[in-house]
Each structure stands twice: as structure tokens, then as C-alpha cells.
Amino acid sequence: MNSALLTSCYIVVIVCLTASLIREYIRDLMMMQQNSYRNERYMRWLRTSGDTTSYTRLTGLIVALLCLISFSSVTWAMILMGIFSIGNFAYLTGRKYKKPLVWTKRATRIFVTMVLLSVLIEAAVAGFTIAFRSAFDLWFNCAVAAMLLYCASHIVIMCAIWLLGPVERSINKKFYNEAEAILRGKPDLTVIGVTGSYGKTSTKHYLERILSEKYDVLMTPGSFNTTLGVIRTVREMMKPYTEVFICEMGAKQLNDIKEICDLVHPEIGIVTAVGPQHLESFKTIENVQKTKFELVDSLPSDGLAVVNNDFPYIANRKVDNVDCVRYGVGNHTGTQYVASDIVYDSTGTEFTVKGGGHELRLHTQLVGECNVSNLVAAVIVALYLEVPEDKIKYAVEKIEQVEHRLNMKRTPGGLTIIDDAYNSNPTGSAMALDVLKAMKSGKRIIITPGMIELGEKQFELNEEFGKKIAGSVDVAIVVGEYNREAIVKGIRSVTGNQVELIEAPSFTAAQQILVGMAKAGDTVLYENDLPDTFK
């Protein structure tokens, strides 16, 4: 083979390796985005996911080492690397993700930095080779460098995050100041903070619908519950005529909520739950409690705290810096507002809210005790802000189910679907199973990968979840590997249970199983849907 043709072939291999590397960088960036662009969370995901030792990455490392050590023929080594890169590119291109990469400006900056780092490394390799070796060695060395960059792509993206740290902090500070100025310019704005281990997003939606009967309301959209999400909401969506701002506040570590409160200065705060969520980062339930109550601690003396006494770590938390209204569905001890006489039927739920001199009989399309609890919190705030009772009743009647949060619907084929796929937790999953258990026609089927981010209680709580499943369903389809052992152990520990237990490697496989068994009249509960960062 003449020199020109050989060089052309080597260039083709380099192009294939580059395409494969870029595909991997995009996947790494997607996972980093799902870990909030935080290296410590990304490293924790790497430790639990085994991504650093995946089959493709180990194969890439073996190919690179073989090319360096065993091959006397550069041509055959280049062919081997070319075959790997083509196969890896096809594999990554064909993969489907539940939460694909969103090309934000920040994501673009990180990707460009990763590419520039790779170019610098390749340029250094090329410069060294040109100085000391032949032209063919140049293509070979650059190809091996690309293979090694693929194997070390996790390091490349973490270096990019570290290098961009000062830039991101400067940009975020500018945006923070802009949002702060907007809020300062609205002294009559009523700010309501909503937080909790779970239930905060639903409560936010319900409150927005009720308060909209009297006020012009803005709420943080979707899961914009971080400081940056709140800043973006204020900068892009706040209008001169906005009267009420409902701010969802999420947290994965101490001071996350305080940081948001220092920006928006809430006058009313709702704490929906304190439970074993995000224990992987919080470590203890006491830390969860402390963080959630950062909202209450930030309220002014003339403000209002609305807290859910159904949770022990709310009921036992003293509040003396602000007026505090406690509510409950299961626990009426020490509560000022209670939900009672709860009745479920085919149209939804009917219940009574009593407290503060009010007694409202309400009907909602929503089902589940957790939704009733969230509605009570919203009703308390609406009454405090003097929304007329008839408007509250009308709004509660019209509230639509929040997607993926105990959302019930019927398919044309006669199946009833209970969609509780978002952010499953021990309390919510138990309530969802209670709703499923109440279904009397057809088979009751659950499809679930279990619950995550429960720290040291991960196995224990998923085993308890399995025990609850055993007494509530006819068919359990356990998805994936992450919690399989715990859930299966829990189901099998219940003596005499009649559950048909099926294990599925993925949601796609679970759907195929469901199609083959489900009939009209059956009810299917989707309980949680793990992100791409979990198997």
C-alpha cells in the first residue's frame, strides 16, 4: 500500500476515533448535568454506577494497551482502533435516555472546554512525535491518545468543571444580583416558600391554582427548585404586575434552602414533609429536618409557617420565631387544621378541612392521602390570604393532576394507569400502594425499580417497600438491578402472599411483559422511574 493511501486510511481512523470520543463526551456531559454539574456528586455516581469499569470502557483500554504493547504493525493497530471506534460510536448513538442532555449555555461551555483540553493533549502528543519520530508514528500516537482520552473522559469533564469554576461563579453572581434587584423593586410582592422531602411540587401547583382565583401568581416552573432555578424564574418570568411568587425550594445539603431564602425573603413558608429522602447526601434525618426548617427560620416575625404534623420530625420541631399553623391527615394531635371524612370514588376524592373557624367540604379529581395533605396546606395559605371559600372550593374541584405524581387515567384499552413515576419516597409509595390495593376489578400490577437516595437505609426501606407490595398487588414487575434484591426479599418474606413476581432488566422489557399480560379492567401502578444515572 503506497504512502498516500496509507495516510488517508489513518486519517479516516482518526476521524472515527474523534467521532467516538465526542459521543462519549456528550454522554458524560449528560450525566454531569444530571448530577447538577457538581464533581463530588458525579464522583459518587461513578462509584455506585461502575461506569469507570463498563464493558466498553474496559474494551477501549485493552485495545489501547494492545496497540501500545503487542502490535508490531502500526497498520493493524490502527485498524483495531478504527473497528472499536466505529462500534462504540454506533453503540452510543443507538442508546436511548430518559433525560437527554439539554444544551444550555453552561453545558456548551463545559463541552467546548473538554474539546479544547483534548485538542491541547493531542497537540502535545503530535508535537512530541514530530520532534522525535516518523510521520506514521504521528497518526498512531494521536490515535492511541484519543483512545486513552476516551478511557479517561470522566477525568476530562471533571477538569473542565474545575477550570470553569471561577467563570461560572462570576456569571452566577451577575444573575443573582439581577434577580435580587428585581425582587427589591417589588416591595408589595408576597413570597411563599414551599419545601419538604416530598410533596412540595404538588403543593406548589395546587396553591398556584387556588391563589390564581384572586391574585396574579408566578410559581417556579417544573423542578426549578435550586438557587439558580429561582434566579432564572425571577429574571425571565417575573412581571411588573405579579402579586404572589410561589417558590419551590429543594435541597440536597445543609444551607441550600437558606441560600434561596436569603435571595427571595419569603413571608409564608410551607413544610410538607421531613423524611428519609436524600439521606445519601444528608447522612441523617436530623440534617434533613434542620435543612427543611431553614425556610421557617428565615421567616419574618409577622409571617406564617404552615407545617405538616403527620411527620414526627416536623411534629417534634418547636417553632417560636413566627406564627405556626400545624396540619394533619393521619395525626390530629397538636394540629390546628385537619382533613377528615375522606371518601374516594370513581370521580376522585371528597374530604373536609376543619380549622381556624372554617369547615370546608371539598371535592377534587386527585386521589391519595398525600394529595389530600398537600391540598390542606394550600387551603390554609389561601384562607390566610383571604381567598373566598367559594373560590377555594371551585379551584380545588378544577385542579388537575400533576404529571407523574399519583396521576390516574384510563387507556382506550380499558387499563387504569396510576402514574407515580416521579421522585418516589417511603411515604408516597405506601400511599400509592394503598390506592392500588383499593382497586377491586382486574389484576393489580406494579412496575417499579424501587426508591433511591436513601443512604444507609436504602436496602431496609426498599425491603419494607417489598413487604407493602406483597399485601397490595397481584403482580409485581421489579425493574433493574439497583434495588432488586431488597424488594424481592421483602415480597418473599411475607408468608402466604400470592404475588406473581417478575424481574425485568429495563422499563422497555417491563412494558413488553405488561403488554403480554394486561387486560381490560386491570390497574397498573408505575412507582418511580430512575434517571439514567441508575441501573
C-alpha positions in Angstrom: 0.0 0.0 0.0 1.5 3.3 -1.0 2.3 6.1 1.5 -0.5 8.4 0.3 -3.2 5.7 0.6 -2.0 4.6 3.9 -2.0 8.1 5.2 -5.6 8.6 4.0 -6.7 5.4 5.8 -5.0 6.6 9.0 -6.9 9.9 8.7 -10.2 8.0 8.4 -9.3 6.1 11.6 -8.5 9.4 13.4 -11.9 10.8 12.3 -13.7 7.7 13.6 -11.9 7.9 16.9 -12.8 11.6 17.2 -16.5 11.0 16.5 -16.5 8.2 19.1 -14.7 10.4 21.7 -17.2 13.3 21.1 -20.1 10.9 21.5 -18.7 9.8 24.9 -18.1 13.4 25.9 -21.7 14.2 25.2 -22.9 11.2 27.3 -20.5 12.2 30.2 -21.9 15.8 30.0 -25.4 14.5 30.2 -24.6 12.5 33.4 -22.7 15.5 34.8 -25.8 17.6 34.1 -28.0 15.1 36.0 -25.6 15.5 38.9 -26.0 19.3 39.0 -22.6 20.0 37.5 -21.0 19.0 40.8 -17.9 17.0 40.7 -18.5 15.4 44.2 -21.9 14.2 43.1 -20.5 13.0 39.8 -17.8 11.0 41.6 -20.4 9.5 43.9 -22.3 8.4 40.8 -19.2 6.9 39.3 -18.5 4.9 42.5 -22.1 3.5 42.5 -22.7 3.0 38.8 -19.5 1.2 37.8 -19.2 3.4 34.7 -15.5 3.6 35.0 -15.2 -0.2 34.5 -18.0 -0.6 32.0 -17.5 -3.2 29.3 -17.0 -0.6 26.6 -14.5 1.4 28.6 -12.5 -1.7 29.6 -12.5 -2.8 26.0 -11.2 0.6 24.9 -8.4 0.4 27.5 -7.5 -3.1 26.4 -7.4 -2.0 22.7 -5.2 0.9 23.6 -2.8 -1.2 25.7 -2.6 -3.9 23.0 -1.8 -1.3 20.4 1.0 0.1 22.6 2.5 -3.2 23.7 1.7 -6.1 21.3 1.4 -4.8 17.8 4.5 -4.6 15.7 2.4 -3.4 12.7 1.1 0.1 13.1 -1.4 -0.6 10.3 -3.1 -3.4 12.1 -3.1 -1.4 15.3 -4.9 1.4 13.5 -7.4 -1.0 12.0 -8.2 -2.4 15.5 -8.7 1.1 17.0 -10.9 2.0 14.0 -13.1 -1.0 14.5 -13.5 -0.2 18.2 -14.4 3.5 17.5 -17.0 2.6 14.8 -18.6 0.1 17.1 -18.5 2.4 20.1 -20.0 5.3 18.1 -22.8 3.1 16.9 -23.5 1.8 20.4 -23.6 5.3 21.9 -25.7 6.7 19.1 -28.3 3.9 19.4 -28.7 4.3 23.2 -31.9 5.9 24.4 -32.0 8.1 27.5 -34.9 9.1 29.8 -33.5 12.6 30.4 -31.3 13.6 27.4 -28.7 16.3 27.6 -30.1 19.9 27.5 -27.8 22.1 25.6 -27.8 25.1 27.9 -25.1 27.8 27.7 -23.4 26.2 30.6 -23.4 22.8 29.1 -22.0 24.3 25.9 -19.2 26.0 27.8 -18.2 22.7 29.5 -18.3 20.8 26.2 -16.1 23.4 24.5 -13.6 23.3 27.4 -13.5 19.5 27.2 -12.8 19.6 23.5 -10.1 22.3 24.0 -8.4 20.2 26.7 -8.4 17.2 24.3 -7.0 19.3 21.4 -4.2 20.6 23.7 -3.3 17.0 24.7 -3.4 15.8 21.1 -1.3 18.8 20.1 1.3 18.0 22.8 1.4 14.3 21.6 1.8 15.5 18.0 4.5 18.0 18.8 6.5 15.4 20.8 6.1 12.8 18.0 7.1 15.3 15.2 10.2 16.3 17.2 11.4 12.7 17.7 9.6 10.2 15.5 8.4 9.4 11.9 5.2 10.7 10.2 3.4 7.3 10.5 4.1 7.3 14.3 2.3 10.7 14.4 -1.0 9.2 13.3 -0.5 6.1 15.5 0.3 8.2 18.6 -2.6 10.6 18.1 -4.9 7.6 17.7 -3.7 6.0 20.9 -4.1 9.3 22.7 -7.7 9.6 21.5 -8.3 6.0 22.9 -6.8 7.0 26.2 -8.8 10.2 26.3 -12.0 8.1 25.8 -11.0 5.8 28.7 -10.3 8.9 30.9 -13.2 11.0 29.8 -14.5 11.2 33.4 -11.3 13.0 34.4 -11.5 15.3 31.4 -15.0 16.5 32.3 -14.2 17.0 36.0 -11.1 19.0 34.9 -13.4 21.2 32.7 -15.8 21.8 35.6 -12.9 22.8 37.9 -11.3 25.1 35.3 -14.7 26.8 34.6 -15.4 27.2 38.4 -14.4 30.9 38.6 -16.2 31.7 35.3 -19.4 30.1 36.5 -19.3 31.8 39.9 -18.9 35.2 38.2 -21.8 34.5 35.8 -24.0 33.3 38.7 -23.2 36.3 40.8 -24.2 38.6 38.0 -27.5 36.8 37.6 -28.0 36.7 41.4 -27.6 40.5 41.6 -30.1 41.0 38.7 -32.7 38.8 40.4 -32.1 40.5 43.7 -32.7 43.9 42.1 -35.9 42.8 40.5 -37.3 41.5 43.9 -36.2 44.6 45.7 -38.2 46.6 43.2 -41.4 44.8 44.2 -41.9 45.7 47.9 -45.6 44.6 47.8 -44.8 41.1 46.4 -46.0 38.2 48.6 -43.4 35.5 48.6 -44.4 31.9 49.6 -41.7 29.3 50.1 -42.6 25.6 49.8 -40.2 22.8 50.8 -40.3 19.3 52.1 -38.7 15.9 51.5 -41.7 15.2 49.2 -44.9 16.8 48.2 -43.5 20.3 47.6 -44.0 20.3 43.8 -47.6 19.1 44.0 -48.4 21.6 46.8 -46.9 24.4 44.8 -49.1 23.6 41.8 -52.3 23.3 44.0 -51.5 26.6 45.7 -50.9 28.4 42.5 -54.3 27.2 41.1 -56.2 28.3 44.2 -54.5 31.7 44.7 -55.0 32.5 41.0 -58.7 32.9 41.8 -57.8 36.2 43.4 -54.2 37.1 42.6 -51.7 37.3 39.7 -49.4 34.4 40.7 -46.0 33.3 39.5 -44.5 30.0 40.6 -41.2 28.4 39.9 -41.8 26.0 36.9 -41.1 22.3 36.7 -38.4 21.4 39.2 -36.7 24.8 39.2 -36.1 24.5 43.0 -32.4 25.4 43.3 -31.0 28.8 43.7 -30.1 29.1 40.0 -33.6 27.8 39.1 -35.2 30.5 41.3 -32.9 33.2 39.8 -33.8 32.2 36.3 -37.5 32.3 37.2 -37.3 35.8 38.6 -35.1 37.1 35.8 -37.2 35.6 32.9 -40.8 35.3 34.2 -41.4 37.9 36.9 -43.8 40.6 35.6 -44.5 44.1 37.0 -48.0 43.1 37.9 -47.1 39.8 39.7 -48.6 39.8 43.2 -47.6 36.4 44.6 -44.5 34.4 44.0 -44.6 30.7 45.0 -41.0 29.5 45.3 -40.3 25.8 45.5 -37.2 25.1 47.5 -35.2 21.9 47.1 -32.1 20.8 48.9 -29.5 18.1 49.0 -27.3 19.5 51.7 -27.3 22.0 54.6 -27.8 25.7 53.8 -29.3 25.0 50.3 -32.7 26.4 51.4 -31.2 29.2 53.4 -29.4 30.4 50.3 -32.7 30.6 48.4 -34.4 32.4 51.4 -31.6 35.0 51.5 -32.5 35.9 48.0 -36.3 35.8 47.9 -37.1 36.6 51.6 -40.4 34.6 52.0 -43.2 35.8 54.2 -45.0 32.5 54.3 -43.4 29.1 54.4 -44.8 25.6 53.9 -43.0 22.4 55.1 -44.8 19.4 53.6 -42.6 16.6 54.9 -39.4 15.6 56.6 -38.5 12.1 55.8 -35.6 9.8 54.7 -35.1 11.4 51.3 -31.6 12.3 50.0 -30.0 10.6 53.0 -27.1 9.7 50.8 -26.1 13.4 50.9 -27.7 14.5 54.2 -26.5 11.4 56.2 -29.0 11.8 59.0 -32.7 12.6 59.3 -31.8 15.4 61.8 -29.9 17.1 59.0 -32.9 16.8 56.7 -35.1 18.4 59.4 -32.6 21.2 60.0 -32.4 22.0 56.3 -36.1 22.0 55.7 -36.7 24.2 58.7 -34.2 26.8 57.3 -37.3 28.1 55.5 -39.2 28.5 58.8 -36.2 30.0 60.5 -35.9 32.6 57.7 -39.5 33.9 58.0 -40.1 37.4 59.5 -41.8 37.7 62.9 -45.1 38.8 61.2 -45.0 35.9 58.7 -46.7 32.5 58.8 -45.3 28.9 58.9 -47.5 26.1 57.7 -46.1 22.6 58.7 -47.3 19.0 58.3 -47.6 17.4 61.7 -48.1 13.9 60.2 -44.3 13.6 60.1 -42.6 13.1 63.5 -39.6 15.2 62.6 -42.0 18.1 62.0 -44.2 17.5 65.0 -41.3 17.4 67.3 -39.7 20.6 65.9 -40.5 23.7 68.0 -41.3 26.9 66.2 -41.3 30.1 68.2 -39.9 32.8 65.8 -43.2 33.1 63.8 -46.8 32.1 64.0 -47.1 28.5 63.1 -50.1 26.6 61.9 -49.8 22.8 62.0 -52.0 20.5 59.9 -52.5 16.8 59.6 -54.4 14.0 57.9 -53.3 11.0 60.0 -52.1 12.9 63.0 -54.6 15.3 64.7 -52.5 15.8 67.8 -51.4 19.4 68.2 -52.8 20.4 64.8 -54.9 23.5 64.1 -56.2 22.2 60.7 -57.2 18.6 59.9 -58.5 16.7 57.0 -61.3 14.2 57.8 -64.2 12.2 56.3 -62.1 11.3 53.3 -64.1 9.4 50.6 -62.7 8.0 47.4 -64.8 7.2 44.3 -64.5 7.0 40.6 -64.6 10.8 40.3 -61.8 11.5 42.8 -61.8 12.4 46.5 -64.1 14.2 48.8 -62.9 15.4 52.2 -63.5 18.0 54.9 -60.9 20.6 56.1 -61.6 21.9 59.6 -59.7 24.6 61.5 -59.3 28.3 62.2 -63.1 28.7 62.4 -63.5 27.2 58.9 -65.1 23.9 57.8 -64.9 23.3 54.0 -66.3 20.2 52.3 -64.1 19.8 49.2 -64.1 17.6 46.1 -61.1 17.0 44.0 -60.2 14.9 40.9 -57.0 13.9 42.8 -56.6 10.6 44.7 -54.4 9.5 47.6 -53.9 10.7 51.1 -50.7 12.5 50.1 -52.7 14.7 47.7 -55.3 15.5 50.4 -52.5 16.5 52.7 -50.9 18.8 50.1 -54.3 20.4 49.4 -54.8 21.1 53.1 -51.6 23.1 53.1 -52.6 25.1 50.0 -56.1 25.7 51.5 -54.6 27.1 54.8 -52.5 29.6 52.9 -55.4 30.6 50.6 -57.6 31.3 53.7 -54.7 33.3 55.3 -54.5 35.4 52.1 -58.3 35.9 52.2 -59.3 33.9 49.1 -63.1 33.5 49.4 -64.2 30.0 50.4 -66.4 29.5 47.3 -63.4 30.3 45.1 -61.3 27.8 47.0 -63.9 25.1 46.5 -64.1 25.9 42.8 -60.4 25.8 42.4 -59.9 22.6 44.3 -62.6 21.0 42.1 -60.8 22.1 38.9 -57.2 21.2 40.0 -55.7 18.8 37.5 -53.4 16.0 38.5 -49.7 16.9 38.3 -47.9 14.7 35.8 -46.1 11.6 37.2 -47.4 12.3 40.8 -50.2 9.8 41.6 -51.8 10.7 38.3 -54.7 8.4 37.3 -56.0 7.8 33.8 -57.7 5.2 31.7 -56.4 3.9 28.4 -58.6 3.2 25.4 -57.9 -0.5 26.0 -59.6 -0.3 29.5 -56.5 -0.3 31.6 -56.3 2.1 34.6 -52.9 3.7 34.9 -51.7 5.2 38.2 -48.6 7.2 37.3 -46.5 7.9 40.4 -43.2 7.8 38.5 -41.6 10.9 39.8 -39.5 11.1 43.0 -40.8 8.1 44.8 -40.4 8.0 48.6 -41.3 5.7 51.5 -44.5 7.7 52.5 -45.7 8.4 49.0 -45.1 4.9 47.7 -47.0 3.4 50.6 -50.0 5.7 49.8 -49.8 4.8 46.1 -50.0 1.2 47.1 -53.0 1.9 49.3 -54.7 3.4 46.2 -53.8 0.4 44.1 -55.0 -2.0 46.8 -58.4 -0.3 46.8 -58.9 -1.2 43.2 -61.2 -4.3 43.1 -61.6 -5.1 39.4 -59.0 -7.0 37.4 -55.4 -7.6 38.3 -53.4 -5.0 40.4 -49.9 -4.6 38.8 -47.0 -2.6 40.0 -43.9 -1.7 37.8 -41.1 -0.3 39.9 -37.3 0.0 40.3 -37.7 0.9 44.0 -36.6 4.1 45.7 -33.2 5.8 45.7 -31.0 8.3 47.6 -31.9 6.7 50.9 -28.3 6.4 52.2 -27.7 3.6 54.7 -31.4 2.9 54.8 -31.6 2.1 51.1 -31.8 -1.7 51.5 -34.0 -1.5 54.6 -36.6 0.8 53.2 -36.8 -0.9 49.9 -37.3 -4.2 51.7 -40.2 -2.6 53.6 -41.5 -1.4 50.3 -41.4 -5.0 49.1 -43.4 -6.2 52.1 -46.0 -3.5 51.4 -46.2 -4.7 47.8 -46.8 -8.2 48.9 -50.0 -7.2 50.6 -51.3 -4.8 47.9 -50.8 -6.3 44.4 -51.3 -9.3 42.3 -48.3 -8.9 40.0 -45.0 -7.1 40.8 -42.6 -6.3 38.0 -39.3 -5.3 39.6 -37.2 -3.2 37.2 -33.4 -3.1 37.0 -30.7 -4.2 39.5 -30.3 -1.3 41.9 -33.0 -2.3 44.4 -34.0 -5.7 43.1 -32.5 -7.8 45.9 -34.1 -5.7 48.7 -37.6 -5.6 47.1 -37.6 -9.3 46.2 -36.5 -10.2 49.7 -39.3 -8.0 51.2 -42.0 -9.6 49.0 -40.9 -13.2 49.7 -40.7 -12.5 53.4 -44.5 -12.1 53.7 -45.9 -15.6 54.4 -48.6 -16.8 52.2 -48.6 -13.9 49.7 -50.0 -14.6 46.2 -47.9 -12.1 44.3 -46.6 -13.1 40.9 -43.1 -11.8 41.0 -41.4 -10.9 37.7 -37.9 -9.4 37.2 -37.2 -7.1 34.2 -33.9 -5.6 33.2 -35.3 -2.4 32.0 -38.6 -0.4 31.6 -38.7 -1.3 28.0 -38.6 -5.0 29.0 -41.2 -4.4 31.7 -43.5 -2.7 29.1 -43.2 -5.7 26.8 -44.2 -8.0 29.7 -47.1 -5.8 30.6 -48.4 -5.8 27.0 -48.4 -9.6 27.1 -50.4 -9.9 30.3 -52.6 -6.9 30.9 -56.3 -7.0 30.2 -59.2 -4.5 30.3 -60.1 -3.8 33.9 -56.6 -4.2 35.3 -54.8 -1.4 37.2 -51.1 -0.6 36.7 -49.1 1.5 39.1 -45.8 3.0 37.9 -44.0 3.7 41.1 -40.8 5.6 40.3 -38.7 5.8 37.2 -35.0 6.0 37.9 -32.9 8.5 36.0 -30.1 7.4 33.6 -27.6 7.6 36.5 -29.0 4.4 37.9 -29.2 0.9 36.6 
